[in-house]
Amino acid sequence: MTDRPMLFDIGAVHDFHGQTYTATGRFERARRDGTIATILIWRSPCATCGVPFTVTTPATSSKFQPNRRCQKHKRPGQRVKGATK
């Protein structure tokens, strides 16, 4: 495990600009320096089509800026307009 406390855990619900993300799982991986990082898996509906997709974030990260769209509709740097589905 990491030496920093996890800010979110499985089942956590987080709202990001009106889009809801739910933590559905976690796994651990080794960092380059050999320490272990816990990664959370988040599920949310795509802001464009509404199809659920997943995104991963470090469990100890205080910054939460996930993707807003699925792989099919990804548009890096483009803002989501209007309400999410």
N, C-alpha and C positions, 0 to 999 in steps of 0.2 A: 504494500500500500504506500501511498504518498505521505509525506510528513505534513502537508497542508490539508486542512479540513475540506471535505466536499461541500460545495455550496448547494448542490441539488442532488437528489437521489431518485431512484426508480419510482415512478408514479407522480413525480413533481409536475405541475402544470405551470407554464410560463407564458405570459402574453408579451408579444413583441410587435408593437405598432398595430394592434388589433388582430394579429394572427396568433392562434393558440398552438403551443408546442407542448407535447406530453413526453416525458422521459419514459422510454419503454424498455430499456436495457442498458447494460454496461459491460465493458471488457477492459482488460489491462494489456498494456503493451510496453515494451522496453524503449526508453529514450536512448539517444546516441551516447549519453554519458553512463548508461547502464541502469539508471534508476527506473522505477516502474511508474507509469502514468495510468490513471483510471480515466477511461473515455466513456461519456454518456451517449446513448443513441436517442435522438428526439424524433417524434413523428408529428407531422402537420399536414394539412391540406394545401396543395399548391395554390398560390394566390391567383394564378391564371385559369387553371382548369378544375381545381378542387380535388384532384386525385391525391390520395395520401402519399407522402414521400418521407424519407428519413434523412437526417443530417446528424453529424457527430460533433461533439465539443468536449474539451477537457473538463472533467468533473470539478476541478478546483479553479476554473477560470471565473474571474469576476466580471468579465466582459461577455455579453451574450449578443452576438450579431450573426444569426444564422442565415442560411439561404432562405429565400421566400418562395422559390418556385422549384418544381420538379426538374429532373434532368432534361426532359423534352422541351420545357419552356424557359430554361435558365437564360438570364439576360444580365450578366455581370455589369454593375454600375448603373443599371436602369432602375429607377424607382417604381414601386408598385403603386398604381393609381387606383383610387376608389376603394371600396370595401373589399375585404377578402371573402372568398367563398367558404 
